[in-house]
Structure formats: structure tokens, C-alpha cells
Amino acid sequence: MTIQQGSRTASQLWQEYAFLTREMAKILLKQDLELFLELVDQRERIQVTITALPEDDFKTTAAGQNLIATISSQNKTIVDALQRLYNNSKHRSQVARAYDSLGTGYTGVRMDRES
């Protein structure tokens, strides 16, 4: 799903940016990180296009302010979800390392009744 940025207005670009932000939040809940990163790349390309616009009067309109507030809220949700994924991953890694260290001290030790 690639979005073309031909001659879109600022409003259209911001709407696409908001759409991708919503989709990123949905995909993150499904923990499909590959698709999530693809959406991040697409959103970044739109952001570059928005930044390069000669005029972005949409941001100063009421609709623009509402959309930006919604995007900001969704960004916070995404950051929270990423933090949870990171913490869960870190915890699983720590548990795995804890169990790995239990077995390493006895690896290769033979129990021999004759010794």
C-alpha cells in the first residue's frame, strides 16, 4: 500500500497522515512489526512532503487543529504500545537468560558412582 504524493493539497496530505497514524495503531495491536515499519516509512514520506509545502494553511484552520490534536493523541497511544512491547520483550529476554544461566554450571558434568 504505497501512497502517491503528486499534487495533493495540505488538507489531503494531513488526512493521509492521520489515516496512516490510525492504521499504525491498529497494526501495532496485532504486533505485525513488519507492516508497522512499512507504515512508518510511508508516514515519514508524507511528513517530508508536508514540510516541503510552500504554504500549509490547513494547520491553522479549526479542522486542521482538530486533526493534529487527534494525531497527537494517537501518537501517544502508539508510543505507549511500543513501550509495552519493549518491556514485554525485555522481560521475556531476562527470564530466558535467567533460565539459561541455571543450566550452564552443570553442563557436561557426569555423575559417576564409582568416583
C-alpha positions in Angstrom: 0.0 0.0 0.0 2.0 2.9 -1.3 0.6 6.4 -1.3 1.5 8.8 -4.1 2.1 12.4 -3.2 1.6 14.0 -6.6 -0.2 17.4 -6.4 -2.1 16.9 -3.2 -3.3 19.7 -1.0 -2.1 20.2 2.5 -5.5 19.0 3.8 -5.3 15.8 1.7 -1.7 15.1 3.0 -2.8 15.7 6.6 -5.7 13.4 6.1 -3.4 10.7 4.7 -1.0 11.3 7.6 -3.9 10.8 10.1 -5.1 7.7 8.3 -1.6 6.1 8.4 -1.3 7.0 12.1 -4.6 5.2 12.8 -3.5 2.2 10.8 -0.2 2.1 12.6 -2.0 1.9 16.0 -4.2 -0.9 14.7 -1.3 -2.9 13.3 0.7 -2.4 16.4 -2.0 -4.0 18.4 -1.7 -7.1 16.1 2.0 -7.0 16.7 2.8 -7.1 13.0 6.0 -5.1 13.2 7.0 -5.5 9.6 3.8 -3.8 8.4 4.1 -1.3 11.2 7.5 -0.2 10.0 6.3 0.0 6.4 3.5 2.4 7.5 6.1 4.4 9.5 8.1 4.8 6.3 5.0 5.9 4.3 4.0 8.3 7.0 7.6 9.8 7.1 7.4 10.3 3.3 4.2 12.2 3.7 5.7 14.2 6.5 8.6 15.3 4.3 6.1 16.3 1.6 4.1 18.3 4.1 7.2 20.0 5.4 8.2 20.9 1.8 4.9 22.6 1.0 5.3 26.3 0.3 2.2 27.0 2.4 0.3 24.9 5.0 -2.7 27.0 5.9 -4.6 23.8 6.9 -2.8 23.7 10.3 -4.3 27.0 11.3 -7.9 26.1 10.5 -10.2 24.6 13.1 -10.4 21.3 11.2 -6.6 21.2 11.0 -6.2 21.9 14.7 -8.7 19.1 15.5 -6.9 16.7 13.1 -3.5 17.5 14.6 -4.8 17.0 18.1 -6.2 13.6 17.1 -2.9 12.7 15.5 -1.1 13.7 18.7 -3.3 11.6 20.8 -2.8 8.6 18.5 0.9 9.1 18.6 0.8 8.9 22.4 -1.2 5.7 22.1 1.4 4.3 19.7 4.3 5.3 21.9 2.6 3.6 24.9 2.1 0.4 22.9 5.7 0.4 21.7 6.8 0.9 25.3 4.7 -2.1 26.4 6.1 -4.3 23.6 9.6 -3.3 24.5 9.0 -4.0 28.2 7.4 -7.4 27.4 10.3 -8.3 25.1 12.9 -7.2 27.7 11.1 -9.2 30.4 11.0 -12.4 28.2 14.7 -11.9 27.4 15.5 -11.6 31.1 13.5 -14.7 32.0 15.2 -16.7 29.2 18.6 -15.5 30.4 17.8 -16.5 34.0 16.8 -20.0 33.0 19.8 -20.3 30.6 22.2 -19.4 33.5 20.8 -22.2 35.7 21.8 -24.9 33.3 25.3 -23.7 32.3 27.0 -24.6 35.6 26.2 -28.2 35.2 26.6 -28.7 31.5 28.9 -31.6 30.8 29.1 -32.8 34.4 28.7 -36.5 34.7 27.5 -38.3 37.7 29.7 -41.3 38.2 29.0 -43.6 41.1 32.5 -45.1 41.1 34.3 -41.8 41.7 
